[in-house]
Amino acid sequence: IARKRRGNLPKAVTAVLKQWLVDHCRNPYPTEVEKTGLKDKTGLTLNQISNWFINARRR
């Protein structure tokens, strides 16, 4: 069974997400509306964005 290897997100994409995190460090939980805005900016899916924030908050 061939599994597709997933790479890291492009630097430009992580820069947008990290900047949002810095700007909202007191409450690092984007609303659905904010996630949709980030989706439009980055081209990621809502699922990818949600998972990125889950992982970023844990680190």
DRENMAR-180213 format. One line per field, with one value per residue: residue number from 1; residue in one letter; chain; z, x negated, y negated of N, C-alpha, C in turn. Coordinates in steps of 0.2 Angstrom, whole numbers, plus 5000, padded with zeros to 4 digits. Each point is the difference from the previous one (the first is absolute). Layout:
# residues N
seq = NUM|...
type = A|...
mol = A|...
n.z = Z|...
n.x = X|...
n.y = Y|...
ca.z = Z|...
ca.x = X|...
ca.y = Y|...
c.z = Z|...
c.x = X|...
c.y = Y|...
END
This chain:
# residues 59
seq = 1|2|3|4|5|6|7|8|9|10|11|12|13|14|15|16|17|18|19|20|21|22|23|24|25|26|27|28|29|30|31|32|33|34|35|36|37|38|39|40|41|42|43|44|45|46|47|48|49|50|51|52|53|54|55|56|57|58|59
type = I|A|R|K|R|R|G|N|L|P|K|A|V|T|A|V|L|K|Q|W|L|V|D|H|C|R|N|P|Y|P|T|E|V|E|K|T|G|L|K|D|K|T|G|L|T|L|N|Q|I|S|N|W|F|I|N|A|R|R|R
mol = A|A|A|A|A|A|A|A|A|A|A|A|A|A|A|A|A|A|A|A|A|A|A|A|A|A|A|A|A|A|A|A|A|A|A|A|A|A|A|A|A|A|A|A|A|A|A|A|A|A|A|A|A|A|A|A|A|A|A
n.z = 5000|4995|5004|5000|4999|5006|4997|5002|5003|4995|5000|4994|5000|5002|4996|4995|5001|5000|4995|4998|5001|4997|4995|5001|5003|5002|4994|5000|5000|4993|4998|4999|5001|5006|5002|4998|5004|5005|4999|4999|5005|5003|4998|5007|5002|5002|4998|4995|4999|5001|4996|4996|5001|4999|4995|4997|5002|4998|4995
n.x = 4996|5000|4996|5004|4994|5001|4999|4995|5004|5002|4994|5002|5002|4995|4997|5005|5000|4993|5001|5005|4996|4995|5004|5001|4994|5004|5003|4995|5007|4998|5004|5006|5002|4996|5002|5006|4999|4998|5006|5004|4997|5001|5007|4999|5002|5006|5000|4997|5004|5005|4998|4998|5006|5003|4996|5001|5006|4999|4997
n.y = 5006|4996|4997|4995|4998|4997|4995|4996|4995|4996|4997|4998|5006|5003|4995|5001|5006|5000|4995|5004|5006|4996|4998|5006|4999|4995|5001|5005|4998|5001|4995|5003|4994|5000|5006|4998|4994|5004|5004|4994|4998|5006|5001|5000|5006|4999|5006|4999|4994|5004|5005|4995|4997|5006|5001|4994|5001|5006|4996
ca.z = 5000|4999|5004|4997|5005|5000|5002|5004|4997|4997|5005|4999|5003|5008|5002|5001|5006|5006|5002|5003|5007|5004|5000|5005|5005|5006|4999|4994|4997|4995|4999|4993|4995|4999|4996|4993|4997|4999|4994|4994|4999|4999|4996|5003|5002|5007|5004|5001|5004|5007|5002|5001|5007|5005|5001|5002|5007|5004|5000
ca.x = 5004|4996|5002|4998|4996|5002|4994|5002|5003|4995|4998|5004|5006|4999|4999|5007|5003|4996|5001|5006|4999|4997|5005|5006|4997|5004|5005|4998|5005|5004|5007|5001|5000|4993|4997|5001|4995|4993|5000|4999|4993|4995|5001|5001|5006|5001|4997|4993|4999|5002|4995|4994|5000|5000|4993|4996|5002|4997|4992
ca.y = 4994|4994|4994|4993|4997|4993|4995|4994|4995|4995|4995|4994|5002|5000|4993|4997|5003|4998|4993|4999|5002|4995|4995|5002|5004|5000|5005|5003|5004|4996|5002|5003|4995|4999|5005|4999|4995|5003|5004|4996|4997|5005|5005|5006|5002|4998|5005|4999|4995|5002|5004|4996|4996|5005|5002|4994|4999|5005|4999
c.z = 5000|5005|4997|5006|5000|5003|5004|4996|4997|5005|5000|5004|5008|5002|5002|5007|5006|5001|5003|5008|5004|5002|5005|5005|5006|4999|4993|4997|4995|5000|4993|4995|4999|4996|4993|4996|4999|4995|4994|4999|4999|4995|5003|5002|5007|5004|5001|5005|5008|5003|5001|5007|5006|5002|5002|5008|5005|5000|5004
c.x = 4996|5004|4997|4996|5002|4994|5003|5003|4995|4999|5005|5007|4999|4999|5006|5003|4996|5002|5007|4999|4997|5005|5005|4997|5004|5006|4999|5005|5004|5007|5001|4999|4992|4997|5002|4996|4993|5000|4999|4993|4995|5001|5001|5007|5002|4998|4992|4998|5002|4994|4993|5001|5000|4993|4996|5001|4996|4993|4998
c.y = 4994|4994|4994|4997|4993|4996|4995|4995|4995|4995|4994|5002|5000|4993|4997|5003|4998|4993|5000|5002|4995|4994|5002|5005|5001|5005|5003|5005|4997|5002|5003|4994|4998|5006|5000|4995|5003|5005|4997|4998|5005|5006|5007|5002|4998|5006|4999|4994|5001|5004|4997|4996|5005|5002|4994|4998|5005|4999|4994
END
